[in-house]
Amino acid sequence: SAVIGVSNHICDKLKRLGAPEEKTRLLHGGIRLPKFDYDPPGPRFDGETVQCLHVGRLVEKKAPLDLLRAFYAARQRVGSDVDLRLTIAGDGPMREDVEKLIPELGLSAHVRCLGNVPHERVVGLMQKSHLYTQHCKTASNGDEEGQGITFVEASATGLPIVTTRHNGIPDVVADWETGFLVSEGDVEAMGEKIAYLALHPEEWPSFSEAGRKRVENKFSLEKQTKKLILIYNECRE
């Protein structure tokens, strides 16, 4: 009666696989907004340290090694003007590779890996960070990110985002409005965007406000649940 995709990218794939256009429905994943207080990063910036955050399993499609290389490129760009740091929250099969690459890039003093953390702590980490950074890409076996709930959560708290044009992420992150999007695998471009935001904290408020408003309009669990109920009701008619 209906076919649901969580992103425009997935809906397009469903149609190419034969799903009728009139039965294909877009239904984004939503979050419980009251759990994510709007806490933009500007007021907590001390003028020196910019804290980046990655939350997610350490797997190929979330590309933690590309993120580290982009972070290294960003540090090269900002030089001594900013103390740029990165926290990685998450575990997975690539953790050993991540922990090996960090010292190889000379980032031991600037990157910390927390492993798995409870969701309540994720909210706290976002409220202590300044930028959300994640480099998603299509894995060698074809695996892709879906929509990416962490991007919704980060925007809800007010974090500007730097990530990739991958699957449903552009549905969440509006380029040059709530964050920056770069091509998959382009670590230099990602490093450039991270460095730009790190060096221009005066631009954070516009990204923060636009991100929160976008989540309220498009990604609240309440609104998405009502949309799902409408789809069910249409199927009954």
Residue frames as a rotation matrix with the C-alpha (Angstrom) as fourth column:
SER 1
0.557 0.830 0.000 0.00
0.830 -0.557 0.000 0.00
0.000 0.000 -1.000 0.00
ALA 2
0.929 -0.345 0.137 2.92
-0.336 -0.938 -0.082 2.32
0.157 0.030 -0.987 0.68
VAL 3
0.441 -0.872 -0.211 6.71
0.801 0.488 -0.345 2.21
0.404 -0.017 0.915 0.60
ILE 4
0.997 -0.043 -0.064 8.64
0.001 -0.821 0.572 4.35
-0.077 -0.570 -0.818 3.06
GLY 5
0.218 -0.973 0.076 12.17
0.740 0.114 -0.663 5.73
0.637 0.201 0.745 2.69
VAL 6
0.502 -0.035 -0.864 13.96
0.779 -0.416 0.470 7.73
-0.376 -0.909 -0.182 5.37
SER 7
-0.292 -0.596 -0.748 15.70
0.069 -0.793 0.605 10.02
-0.954 0.126 0.273 2.87
ASN 8
0.552 0.426 -0.716 15.18
-0.624 -0.358 -0.694 11.45
-0.552 0.831 0.068 -0.60
HIS 9
-0.376 -0.799 -0.470 18.16
-0.927 0.316 0.205 9.38
-0.015 0.512 -0.859 -1.73
ILE 10
-0.861 0.079 0.502 16.54
-0.060 0.965 -0.255 6.14
-0.505 -0.249 -0.826 -0.53
CYS 11
0.193 0.980 -0.045 13.17
-0.073 -0.031 -0.997 7.09
-0.978 0.196 0.066 -2.01
ASP 12
0.294 -0.168 -0.941 14.86
-0.927 -0.289 -0.238 7.60
-0.232 0.942 -0.241 -5.38
LYS 13
-0.781 -0.622 -0.057 16.49
-0.622 0.768 0.149 4.18
-0.049 0.152 -0.987 -5.05
LEU 14
-0.482 0.692 0.537 13.14
0.067 0.641 -0.765 2.58
-0.874 -0.332 -0.355 -4.22
LYS 15
0.495 0.694 -0.523 11.60
-0.451 -0.310 -0.837 4.09
-0.743 0.650 0.160 -7.34
ARG 16
-0.097 -0.612 -0.785 14.48
-0.994 0.100 0.045 2.82
0.051 0.785 -0.618 -9.49
LEU 17
-0.933 -0.237 0.273 13.84
-0.286 0.945 -0.160 -0.64
-0.220 -0.227 -0.949 -8.02
GLY 18
-0.742 0.668 -0.058 10.22
0.309 0.417 0.855 -0.46
0.595 0.617 -0.516 -9.14
ALA 19
-0.507 0.595 -0.624 8.33
0.713 -0.118 -0.692 1.18
-0.485 -0.795 -0.364 -6.29
PRO 20
0.124 0.622 0.773 5.43
0.891 -0.413 0.189 3.22
0.437 0.665 -0.605 -7.75
GLU 21
-0.740 -0.467 0.483 6.01
0.288 -0.870 -0.401 6.93
0.608 -0.158 0.778 -7.34
GLU 22
-0.070 0.815 0.575 2.49
-0.477 -0.533 0.698 7.51
0.876 -0.225 0.427 -6.01
LYS 23
0.825 0.375 -0.423 3.08
0.128 0.606 0.785 4.93
0.550 -0.702 0.452 -3.24
THR 24
-0.073 -0.942 -0.329 6.59
0.801 0.141 -0.582 6.05
0.594 -0.306 0.744 -2.21
ARG 25
0.875 0.438 0.205 6.61
0.190 -0.701 0.688 8.13
0.445 -0.563 -0.696 0.95
LEU 26
-0.246 -0.941 0.231 9.43
0.128 -0.268 -0.955 10.11
0.961 -0.206 0.187 2.52
LEU 27
0.878 0.478 0.016 9.51
0.034 -0.095 0.995 9.79
0.477 -0.873 -0.100 6.31
HIS 28
-0.051 -0.956 0.290 12.55
-0.354 -0.254 -0.900 11.21
0.934 -0.149 -0.326 8.06
GLY 29
-0.004 -0.067 -0.998 13.72
0.827 0.560 -0.042 9.89
0.562 -0.825 0.053 11.40
GLY 30
0.407 0.236 0.882 12.82
-0.159 -0.933 0.323 12.31
0.899 -0.272 -0.343 14.16
ILE 31
-0.637 -0.617 -0.462 14.15
0.426 0.218 -0.878 13.05
0.642 -0.756 0.124 17.64
ARG 32
0.430 0.710 -0.558 12.50
0.870 -0.161 0.465 13.92
0.240 -0.686 -0.687 20.93
LEU 33
0.146 -0.397 0.906 13.26
0.272 -0.864 -0.423 17.64
0.951 0.308 -0.018 20.91
PRO 34
0.833 0.201 0.516 12.79
-0.374 -0.484 0.791 18.16
0.409 -0.852 -0.328 24.68
LYS 35
0.813 -0.578 -0.069 15.84
0.501 0.637 0.586 15.92
-0.295 -0.511 0.807 25.25
PHE 36
-0.134 -0.878 0.460 18.04
0.985 -0.167 -0.032 18.32
0.105 0.449 0.888 23.29
ASP 37
0.573 0.276 -0.772 18.20
0.488 -0.872 0.051 21.77
-0.659 -0.405 -0.634 24.80
TYR 38
0.722 -0.326 0.611 19.34
0.444 -0.459 -0.770 24.45
0.531 0.826 -0.186 22.39
ASP 39
0.736 -0.582 -0.345 22.83
0.228 -0.267 0.936 25.28
-0.638 -0.768 -0.064 23.64
PRO 40
0.924 -0.335 0.186 24.77
0.123 -0.199 -0.972 27.07
0.363 0.921 -0.143 20.87
PRO 41
0.430 -0.839 -0.332 28.58
0.890 0.456 0.001 26.97
0.151 -0.296 0.943 21.09
GLY 42
0.197 -0.395 0.897 29.34
0.289 -0.851 -0.438 30.68
0.937 0.346 -0.054 20.85
PRO 43
0.695 0.136 0.707 28.90
-0.511 -0.599 0.617 31.60
0.507 -0.789 -0.347 24.53
ARG 44
0.906 -0.354 0.234 31.20
0.015 0.578 0.816 28.78
-0.424 -0.736 0.529 25.71
PHE 45
0.596 -0.733 0.328 34.04
0.611 0.149 -0.777 29.60
0.521 0.664 0.537 23.29
ASP 46
0.634 -0.418 -0.650 37.06
0.544 -0.357 0.760 30.84
-0.550 -0.835 0.001 25.25
GLY 47
0.829 -0.290 -0.479 38.70
-0.490 -0.789 -0.370 32.43
-0.270 0.541 -0.796 22.21
GLU 48
-0.186 -0.982 -0.028 41.31
-0.931 0.167 0.325 29.71
-0.315 0.086 -0.945 21.98
THR 49
-0.866 -0.182 0.467 40.08
-0.140 0.982 0.124 26.07
-0.481 0.042 -0.876 21.96
VAL 50
-0.062 0.836 -0.545 37.65
-0.997 -0.032 0.064 24.78
0.036 0.547 0.836 19.34
GLN 51
-0.599 -0.089 0.796 36.28
-0.381 0.906 -0.185 21.34
-0.705 -0.414 -0.576 20.17
CYS 52
-0.309 0.467 -0.828 35.12
-0.863 0.229 0.451 19.09
0.401 0.854 0.332 17.32
LEU 53
-0.305 0.298 0.905 32.98
-0.600 0.677 -0.425 16.02
-0.739 -0.673 -0.027 17.97
HIS 54
-0.462 0.232 -0.856 32.31
-0.662 0.552 0.507 12.75
0.590 0.801 -0.101 16.13
VAL 55
-0.297 0.426 0.854 29.65
-0.694 0.519 -0.500 10.34
-0.656 -0.741 0.141 17.40
GLY 56
0.604 0.560 -0.567 29.18
-0.796 0.457 -0.397 7.00
0.037 0.691 0.722 15.69
ARG 57
0.791 -0.299 0.534 30.39
0.133 0.936 0.326 3.45
-0.597 -0.186 0.780 15.23
LEU 58
-0.013 -0.886 -0.463 33.92
-0.708 -0.319 0.631 3.14
-0.707 0.336 -0.623 13.89
VAL 59
0.198 0.188 0.962 33.00
0.499 0.826 -0.264 1.47
-0.844 0.532 0.069 10.62
GLU 60
-0.606 -0.594 0.529 33.92
0.724 -0.137 0.676 2.07
-0.329 0.792 0.514 6.99
LYS 61
0.007 0.678 0.735 30.77
0.862 -0.378 0.339 3.98
0.508 0.631 -0.587 6.03
LYS 62
0.918 0.273 -0.286 31.36
0.389 -0.754 0.529 6.52
-0.071 -0.597 -0.799 8.83
ALA 63
0.519 -0.741 0.427 34.97
0.489 -0.152 -0.859 6.91
0.701 0.655 0.283 7.59
PRO 64
0.940 -0.145 -0.307 36.78
0.217 -0.440 0.871 7.76
-0.262 -0.886 -0.383 10.85
LEU 65
0.019 -0.992 0.127 40.17
0.812 0.089 0.576 7.58
-0.583 0.092 0.807 9.14
ASP 66
-0.154 0.016 0.988 39.10
0.803 -0.580 0.134 10.17
0.576 0.814 0.076 6.57
LEU 67
0.862 0.481 0.162 37.86
0.275 -0.711 0.647 12.33
0.426 -0.513 -0.745 9.43
LEU 68
0.598 -0.708 -0.376 41.25
0.484 -0.056 0.873 12.13
-0.639 -0.704 0.309 11.12
ARG 69
-0.334 -0.740 0.584 43.02
0.925 -0.139 0.354 13.10
-0.181 0.659 0.730 7.90
ALA 70
0.213 0.497 0.841 40.61
0.583 -0.755 0.299 16.00
0.784 0.427 -0.450 7.42
PHE 71
0.960 0.128 -0.249 41.17
0.280 -0.448 0.849 17.07
-0.002 -0.885 -0.466 11.02
TYR 72
0.114 -0.989 -0.092 44.93
0.767 0.028 0.642 16.96
-0.632 -0.143 0.762 10.44
ALA 73
-0.340 -0.188 0.921 44.50
0.855 -0.469 0.220 19.16
0.391 0.863 0.320 7.34
ALA 74
0.656 0.653 0.379 42.36
0.398 -0.726 0.561 21.57
0.642 -0.217 -0.736 9.37
ARG 75
0.756 -0.433 -0.491 45.02
0.452 -0.197 0.870 21.85
-0.473 -0.880 0.047 12.08
GLN 76
-0.282 -0.883 0.375 47.62
0.911 -0.123 0.394 22.64
-0.302 0.452 0.839 9.44
ARG 77
-0.085 0.340 0.936 45.40
0.684 -0.663 0.303 25.46
0.724 0.666 -0.177 8.16
VAL 78
0.853 0.505 0.131 44.59
0.255 -0.623 0.740 27.07
0.455 -0.598 -0.660 11.50
GLY 79
-0.092 -0.983 0.157 48.20
0.157 -0.170 -0.973 26.93
0.983 -0.065 0.170 12.73
SER 80
-0.749 -0.291 -0.595 48.66
0.614 0.032 -0.789 28.53
0.249 -0.956 0.155 16.12
ASP 81
-0.713 0.512 0.479 45.59
-0.410 -0.859 0.307 30.75
0.568 0.022 0.823 15.81
VAL 82
0.358 0.888 0.289 43.29
-0.874 0.209 0.440 28.10
0.330 -0.409 0.851 17.27
ASP 83
-0.753 -0.465 0.465 43.78
-0.610 0.759 -0.227 25.07
-0.248 -0.455 -0.855 19.52
LEU 84
0.067 0.796 -0.602 41.72
-0.925 0.275 0.261 22.63
0.373 0.539 0.755 17.46
ARG 85
-0.770 -0.278 0.575 40.70
-0.540 0.764 -0.353 19.40
-0.341 -0.582 -0.738 19.19
LEU 86
-0.171 0.681 -0.712 38.63
-0.716 0.410 0.565 16.33
0.677 0.607 0.418 18.31
THR 87
-0.520 0.128 0.844 36.68
-0.640 0.596 -0.485 13.88
-0.565 -0.793 -0.228 20.46
ILE 88
-0.471 0.334 -0.817 35.59
-0.590 0.570 0.572 10.57
0.657 0.751 -0.071 18.94
ALA 89
-0.385 0.453 0.804 32.74
-0.743 0.365 -0.561 8.79
-0.547 -0.814 0.196 20.74
GLY 90
0.694 0.621 -0.365 32.04
-0.719 0.566 -0.404 5.30
-0.045 0.542 0.839 19.48
ASP 91
-0.234 -0.723 0.649 33.55
-0.511 0.660 0.551 1.87
-0.827 -0.203 -0.524 19.02
GLY 92
0.825 0.541 -0.164 33.72
-0.432 0.416 -0.800 -0.67
-0.365 0.731 0.577 16.26
PRO 93
0.780 -0.480 0.403 35.96
0.549 0.833 -0.072 -2.82
-0.301 0.277 0.913 14.04
MET 94
0.460 -0.627 0.629 38.06
0.478 -0.421 -0.770 0.17
0.748 0.655 0.106 12.91
ARG 95
0.996 -0.036 0.083 39.01
-0.088 -0.585 0.806 1.33
0.020 -0.810 -0.586 16.41
GLU 96
0.433 -0.896 0.096 42.49
0.562 0.351 0.749 -0.22
-0.705 -0.270 0.655 16.21
ASP 97
-0.009 -0.402 0.916 43.09
0.968 -0.233 -0.093 1.53
0.250 0.886 0.391 12.87
VAL 98
0.722 0.347 0.599 41.89
0.214 -0.935 0.283 4.82
0.658 -0.076 -0.749 14.35
GLU 99
0.936 -0.351 -0.013 44.13
-0.066 -0.214 0.975 4.53
-0.345 -0.912 -0.224 17.39
LYS 100
0.194 -0.893 0.407 47.08
0.826 0.372 0.423 3.67
-0.529 0.254 0.810 15.13
LEU 101
0.145 -0.097 0.985 46.57
0.840 -0.514 -0.174 6.60
0.523 0.852 0.007 12.76
ILE 102
0.953 0.303 0.021 46.29
0.245 -0.809 0.534 9.22
0.178 -0.504 -0.845 15.51
PRO 103
0.513 -0.820 -0.255 49.98
0.093 -0.242 0.966 9.08
-0.853 -0.519 -0.048 16.54
GLU 104
-0.100 -0.539 0.836 51.07
0.923 0.264 0.281 8.58
-0.372 0.800 0.471 12.92
LEU 105
0.303 0.301 0.904 49.55
0.690 -0.724 0.010 11.98
0.658 0.621 -0.427 12.14
GLY 106
-0.747 -0.665 0.004 51.03
0.449 -0.508 -0.735 13.52
0.490 -0.548 0.678 15.28
LEU 107
-0.194 0.806 0.559 47.59
-0.330 -0.590 0.737 14.07
0.924 -0.042 0.380 16.80
SER 108
-0.287 0.078 -0.955 47.96
0.660 0.738 -0.138 12.25
0.694 -0.670 -0.263 20.12
ALA 109
-0.846 -0.104 -0.523 47.72
0.489 -0.542 -0.684 15.48
-0.213 -0.834 0.509 22.10
HIS 110
-0.828 0.483 -0.285 44.71
-0.535 -0.833 0.143 16.72
-0.168 0.271 0.948 20.16
VAL 111
-0.099 0.797 -0.596 42.40
-0.649 0.403 0.646 13.71
0.755 0.451 0.477 19.65
ARG 112
-0.734 -0.069 0.676 40.77
-0.602 0.529 -0.599 11.54
-0.316 -0.846 -0.430 22.29
CYS 113
-0.435 0.570 -0.697 38.82
-0.331 0.618 0.713 8.32
0.837 0.541 -0.080 21.71
LEU 114
-0.368 0.378 0.850 36.14
-0.930 -0.133 -0.344 7.60
-0.017 -0.916 0.400 24.29
GLY 115
-0.988 0.147 -0.046 34.83
0.142 0.985 0.097 4.29
0.059 0.089 -0.994 23.00
ASN 116
-0.247 0.969 0.014 31.14
0.591 0.139 0.795 3.53
0.768 0.204 -0.607 23.50
VAL 117
-0.998 0.042 0.052 29.25
-0.067 -0.631 -0.773 6.11
0.001 -0.775 0.632 25.55
PRO 118
-0.379 0.925 -0.020 25.62
0.816 0.324 -0.478 6.10
-0.436 -0.197 -0.878 26.75
HIS 119
-0.070 0.415 0.907 23.21
0.837 -0.471 0.280 8.31
0.543 0.778 -0.314 24.86
GLU 120
0.855 0.390 -0.343 22.75
0.518 -0.678 0.521 10.64
-0.029 -0.623 -0.782 27.82
ARG 121
0.147 -0.886 -0.439 26.46
0.442 -0.338 0.831 11.41
-0.885 -0.316 0.342 27.64
VAL 122
-0.355 -0.223 0.908 26.23
0.935 -0.107 0.340 12.14
0.021 0.969 0.246 23.91
VAL 123
0.635 0.657 0.406 23.95
0.616 -0.748 0.247 15.06
0.466 0.093 -0.880 24.67
GLY 124
0.808 -0.372 -0.457 26.48
0.230 -0.516 0.825 16.35
-0.543 -0.772 -0.331 27.21
LEU 125
-0.206 -0.929 0.307 29.34
0.699 0.080 0.711 16.00
-0.685 0.361 0.633 24.74
MET 126
-0.041 0.272 0.961 27.45
0.908 -0.391 0.150 18.01
0.417 0.879 -0.231 22.15
GLN 127
0.871 0.465 0.158 26.80
0.345 -0.809 0.476 20.72
0.349 -0.360 -0.865 24.70
LYS 128
0.571 -0.757 -0.319 30.54
0.149 -0.287 0.946 20.95
-0.808 -0.587 -0.051 25.40
SER 129
-0.246 -0.651 0.718 31.62
0.834 0.235 0.500 21.02
-0.494 0.721 0.485 21.75
HIS 130
-0.267 0.078 -0.960 31.73
-0.235 -0.972 -0.014 23.73
-0.935 0.222 0.278 19.10
LEU 131
-0.178 0.154 -0.972 31.55
-0.984 -0.032 0.175 21.82
-0.004 0.987 0.158 15.80
TYR 132
0.395 0.294 0.870 30.13
-0.273 0.942 -0.195 18.46
-0.877 -0.160 0.453 14.74
THR 133
-0.069 -0.577 -0.814 32.34
-0.988 -0.076 0.138 16.62
-0.142 0.813 -0.564 12.23
GLN 134
0.072 0.092 0.993 31.72
-0.112 0.990 -0.083 13.28
-0.991 -0.106 0.082 10.50
HIS 135
-0.392 -0.336 -0.856 32.92
-0.861 -0.195 0.470 12.00
-0.325 0.921 -0.213 7.13
CYS 136
0.167 0.548 0.820 30.38
-0.148 0.836 -0.528 9.47
-0.975 -0.033 0.220 5.85
LYS 137
-0.336 -0.250 -0.908 30.88
-0.927 -0.081 0.365 7.63
-0.165 0.965 -0.205 2.57
THR 138
0.750 0.580 -0.318 29.75
-0.644 0.751 -0.145 4.52
0.155 0.314 0.937 0.70
ALA 139
0.194 -0.677 0.710 31.65
-0.563 0.515 0.646 1.49
-0.803 -0.525 -0.281 2.01
SER 140
-0.668 -0.583 -0.462 33.47
-0.710 0.316 0.629 -0.92
-0.221 0.748 -0.626 -0.30
ASN 141
-0.880 0.403 0.252 30.59
0.412 0.911 -0.020 -3.43
-0.238 0.086 -0.967 0.09
GLY 142
-0.538 0.673 0.507 28.00
0.350 -0.369 0.861 -0.77
0.767 0.641 -0.037 -0.84
ASP 143
0.017 0.545 -0.838 26.88
0.999 0.032 0.041 -0.08
0.050 -0.838 -0.544 2.72
GLU 144
-0.423 -0.075 0.903 25.64
0.263 -0.964 0.043 3.49
0.867 0.255 0.428 3.24
GLU 145
-0.950 0.224 -0.219 24.53
0.119 -0.391 -0.913 5.71
-0.290 -0.893 0.345 6.07
GLY 146
-0.145 0.957 0.252 20.76
0.989 0.151 -0.001 6.20
-0.039 0.249 -0.968 6.22
GLN 147
0.684 0.402 0.608 19.65
0.411 -0.902 0.134 9.64
0.602 0.158 -0.782 7.25
GLY 148
-0.429 -0.900 -0.082 22.02
0.520 -0.172 -0.837 10.07
0.739 -0.402 0.541 10.19
ILE 149
0.616 0.747 -0.248 20.23
0.606 -0.250 0.755 10.83
0.502 -0.616 -0.607 13.46
THR 150
0.063 -0.646 -0.760 23.37
0.920 -0.258 0.296 12.26
-0.388 -0.718 0.578 15.08
PHE 151
-0.790 -0.311 0.528 23.30
0.536 -0.769 0.349 15.12
0.297 0.559 0.774 12.56
VAL 152
0.151 0.923 0.354 19.76
0.294 -0.384 0.875 15.94
0.944 -0.028 -0.330 13.66
GLU 153
0.640 0.067 -0.766 20.80
0.763 0.059 0.643 15.82
0.088 -0.996 -0.014 17.32
ALA 154
-0.402 -0.885 -0.234 23.84
0.881 -0.444 0.164 18.03
-0.250 -0.140 0.958 16.69
SER 155
-0.646 0.227 0.729 21.76
0.307 -0.797 0.520 20.65
0.699 0.560 0.445 14.85
ALA 156
0.448 0.880 -0.160 19.15
0.478 -0.084 0.875 20.53
0.756 -0.468 -0.457 17.61
THR 157
0.434 -0.358 -0.827 21.78
0.852 -0.136 0.506 21.49
-0.294 -0.924 0.246 20.18
GLY 158
0.923 0.014 -0.384 23.09
-0.064 -0.980 -0.189 24.25
-0.379 0.199 -0.904 17.90
LEU 159
0.018 -0.988 0.152 26.32
0.118 0.153 0.981 22.78
-0.993 0.000 0.119 16.54
PRO 160
0.401 -0.058 -0.914 27.48
-0.881 -0.298 -0.367 23.83
-0.251 0.953 -0.171 13.05
ILE 161
0.577 -0.079 0.813 28.19
0.040 0.997 0.069 20.65
-0.816 -0.008 0.578 11.05
VAL 162
-0.024 -0.576 -0.817 30.90
-0.979 -0.153 0.137 19.66
-0.203 0.803 -0.560 8.58
THR 163
-0.012 0.099 0.995 30.18
-0.087 0.991 -0.100 16.41
-0.996 -0.088 -0.004 6.74
THR 164
-0.908 -0.414 0.058 29.69
-0.035 0.214 0.976 14.85
-0.417 0.885 -0.208 3.30
ARG 165
-0.124 0.843 -0.524 27.06
-0.984 -0.171 -0.043 14.73
-0.126 0.511 0.850 0.56
HIS 166
-0.927 -0.238 -0.290 26.10
-0.254 0.967 0.020 11.17
0.276 0.092 -0.957 1.34
ASN 167
-0.604 0.747 -0.279 22.70
0.710 0.663 0.238 9.47
0.363 -0.055 -0.930 1.18
GLY 168
0.366 0.930 0.037 20.24
0.790 -0.331 0.515 11.31
0.491 -0.159 -0.856 3.47
ILE 169
-0.261 -0.536 -0.803 22.70
0.894 -0.448 0.010 13.72
-0.365 -0.715 0.596 5.07
PRO 170
-0.950 -0.097 0.297 21.86
0.222 -0.879 0.423 16.61
0.219 0.468 0.856 2.68
ASP 171
0.036 0.999 0.028 18.23
0.478 -0.042 0.877 16.25
0.878 -0.018 -0.479 3.83
VAL 172
0.553 0.121 -0.824 19.42
0.833 -0.087 0.546 17.20
-0.006 -0.989 -0.149 7.32
VAL 173
-0.093 -0.736 -0.671 22.40
0.557 -0.597 0.577 19.50
-0.825 -0.320 0.466 6.71
ALA 174
0.881 0.381 0.282 21.71
0.455 -0.515 -0.727 22.50
-0.132 0.768 -0.626 4.50
ASP 175
0.015 -0.974 0.228 25.01
0.999 0.003 -0.051 23.49
0.049 0.228 0.972 2.86
TRP 176
-0.734 -0.444 0.514 26.20
0.411 -0.893 -0.185 26.98
0.541 0.076 0.838 3.85
GLU 177
0.031 0.813 0.581 23.14
-0.375 -0.530 0.761 27.31
0.927 -0.242 0.288 6.10
THR 178
0.887 0.255 0.385 23.37
-0.449 0.284 0.847 24.78
0.107 -0.924 0.367 8.94
GLY 179
0.396 -0.818 0.417 26.82
-0.003 0.453 0.891 23.46
-0.918 -0.355 0.177 8.05
PHE 180
-0.010 -0.479 -0.878 29.08
-0.955 -0.255 0.150 22.50
-0.296 0.840 -0.455 5.18
LEU 181
0.751 0.227 0.620 28.90
-0.032 0.950 -0.309 19.52
-0.659 0.213 0.721 2.81
VAL 182
-0.137 -0.821 -0.555 31.90
-0.891 -0.142 0.430 18.18
-0.432 0.554 -0.712 0.89
SER 183
0.391 0.230 -0.891 32.31
-0.739 0.655 -0.155 15.30
0.548 0.720 0.426 -1.53
GLU 184
0.964 -0.039 0.263 32.88
-0.128 0.800 0.586 11.81
-0.233 -0.598 0.767 -0.15
GLY 185
0.571 -0.807 0.154 36.60
0.815 0.579 0.015 11.14
-0.101 0.117 0.988 0.30
ASP 186
0.273 -0.465 0.842 37.64
0.361 -0.762 -0.538 14.78
0.892 0.451 -0.040 -0.12
VAL 187
0.365 -0.173 -0.915 39.58
0.931 0.086 0.355 15.16
0.017 -0.981 0.193 3.13
GLU 188
-0.738 -0.671 0.064 41.25
0.673 -0.740 0.000 18.38
0.048 0.043 0.998 2.03
ALA 189
-0.416 0.674 0.610 37.91
0.005 -0.669 0.743 20.08
0.909 0.313 0.275 1.40
MET 190
0.587 0.641 -0.495 36.61
0.480 0.217 0.850 18.87
0.652 -0.736 -0.180 4.73
GLY 191
-0.078 -0.720 -0.689 39.75
0.991 -0.134 0.028 20.12
-0.112 -0.681 0.724 6.47
GLU 192
-0.812 -0.205 0.546 39.29
0.370 -0.904 0.212 23.49
0.451 0.375 0.810 4.78
LYS 193
0.053 0.932 0.360 35.69
-0.005 -0.360 0.933 23.80
0.999 -0.051 -0.015 6.02
ILE 194
0.554 0.069 -0.829 36.56
0.783 0.294 0.548 22.74
0.281 -0.953 0.109 9.57
ALA 195
-0.475 -0.831 -0.289 39.37
0.875 -0.481 -0.055 25.29
-0.093 -0.279 0.956 9.61
TYR 196
-0.589 0.315 0.745 37.09
0.199 -0.836 0.511 28.00
0.783 0.449 0.430 8.21
LEU 197
0.512 0.859 0.010 34.54
0.156 -0.104 0.982 27.53
0.845 -0.502 -0.187 10.98
ALA 198
0.357 -0.457 -0.815 37.25
0.933 0.223 0.283 27.26
0.052 -0.861 0.506 13.62
LEU 199
-0.687 -0.726 -0.011 38.68
0.726 -0.687 0.034 30.60
-0.032 0.015 0.999 12.52
HIS 200
-0.754 0.484 0.444 35.29
-0.196 -0.811 0.551 32.34
0.627 0.328 0.707 12.19
PRO 201
-0.750 0.470 -0.465 33.33
0.659 0.481 -0.578 31.83
-0.047 -0.740 -0.670 15.40
GLU 202
-0.730 0.495 -0.472 31.37
-0.323 -0.858 -0.400 34.98
-0.603 -0.140 0.786 14.60
GLU 203
-0.516 0.535 -0.668 29.53
-0.757 0.080 0.649 32.92
0.401 0.841 0.364 11.98
TRP 204
-0.964 0.103 -0.244 28.47
0.186 0.919 -0.347 30.15
0.189 -0.380 -0.905 14.36
PRO 205
-0.651 0.755 -0.075 25.25
-0.148 -0.224 -0.963 31.83
-0.744 -0.616 0.257 15.56
SER 206
-0.126 0.646 -0.753 23.64
-0.969 -0.243 -0.047 31.85
-0.213 0.724 0.656 12.11
PHE 207
-0.534 -0.125 -0.836 24.45
-0.428 0.893 0.139 28.15
0.730 0.432 -0.530 11.60
SER 208
-0.986 0.123 -0.113 23.19
0.159 0.482 -0.861 27.34
-0.052 -0.867 -0.495 15.10
GLU 209
-0.466 0.861 -0.204 19.89
-0.461 -0.433 -0.774 29.17
-0.755 -0.267 0.599 14.73
ALA 210
-0.080 0.419 -0.905 19.22
-0.986 0.101 0.134 27.78
0.147 0.902 0.405 11.26
GLY 211
-0.746 -0.276 -0.606 20.06
-0.248 0.960 -0.131 24.25
0.618 0.053 -0.784 12.41
ARG 212
-0.895 0.446 0.018 17.70
0.106 0.252 -0.962 24.33
-0.434 -0.858 -0.273 15.37
LYS 213
-0.197 0.863 -0.465 14.88
-0.734 -0.444 -0.514 25.79
-0.651 0.240 0.721 13.29
ARG 214
-0.305 0.028 -0.952 15.39
-0.838 0.466 0.283 23.13
0.451 0.884 -0.119 10.59
VAL 215
-0.937 -0.058 -0.344 15.13
0.094 0.908 -0.407 20.35
0.336 -0.414 -0.846 13.16
GLU 216
-0.681 0.728 -0.074 12.03
-0.097 -0.190 -0.977 21.86
-0.725 -0.659 0.200 14.72
ASN 217
-0.075 0.676 -0.733 10.38
-0.896 -0.368 -0.248 22.15
-0.438 0.638 0.634 11.30
LYS 218
0.198 0.067 -0.978 11.42
-0.857 0.497 -0.140 18.85
0.476 0.865 0.156 9.73
PHE 219
-0.285 -0.516 -0.808 12.80
-0.156 0.857 -0.492 16.36
0.946 -0.014 -0.325 12.26
SER 220
-0.485 0.200 0.851 10.80
-0.873 -0.058 -0.484 16.44
-0.048 -0.978 0.203 15.48
LEU 221
-0.995 0.095 0.017 9.58
0.095 0.995 -0.022 12.98
-0.019 -0.020 -1.000 16.43
GLU 222
-0.360 0.921 -0.150 6.11
0.143 -0.105 -0.984 14.36
-0.922 -0.376 -0.093 17.10
LYS 223
0.091 0.390 -0.916 5.74
-0.799 -0.520 -0.301 15.72
-0.594 0.760 0.264 13.56
GLN 224
-0.640 -0.398 -0.658 7.20
-0.732 0.576 0.364 12.60
0.234 0.714 -0.660 11.95
THR 225
-0.900 0.377 0.218 4.90
0.211 0.815 -0.540 10.35
-0.381 -0.440 -0.813 14.00
LYS 226
-0.012 0.928 -0.372 1.87
-0.190 -0.367 -0.910 12.34
-0.982 0.060 0.181 12.87
LYS 227
-0.102 -0.104 -0.989 3.08
-0.979 -0.164 0.119 11.98
-0.175 0.981 -0.085 9.29
LEU 228
-0.950 -0.270 -0.159 3.39
-0.289 0.951 0.112 8.19
0.120 0.152 -0.981 9.74
ILE 229
-0.542 0.826 0.157 -0.16
0.229 0.324 -0.918 8.02
-0.809 -0.462 -0.365 11.12
LEU 230
0.143 0.572 -0.808 -1.38
-0.675 -0.541 -0.502 9.87
-0.724 0.617 0.309 8.03
ILE 231
-0.542 -0.406 -0.736 0.37
-0.820 0.447 0.357 7.31
0.185 0.797 -0.575 5.83
TYR 232
-0.963 0.219 0.155 -1.33
0.143 0.908 -0.395 4.47
-0.227 -0.358 -0.906 7.73
ASN 233
-0.186 0.959 -0.212 -4.70
-0.014 -0.219 -0.976 6.18
-0.982 -0.179 0.055 7.40
GLU 234
-0.043 0.099 -0.994 -4.18
-0.947 -0.321 0.009 6.61
-0.318 0.942 0.107 3.65
CYS 235
-0.856 -0.369 -0.363 -3.44
-0.472 0.845 0.253 2.90
0.214 0.388 -0.897 3.40
ARG 236
-0.762 0.617 0.195 -6.74
0.262 0.570 -0.779 2.03
-0.592 -0.542 -0.596 5.12
GLU 237
-0.124 0.764 -0.634 -8.83
-0.515 -0.595 -0.617 4.07
-0.848 0.250 0.467 2.71
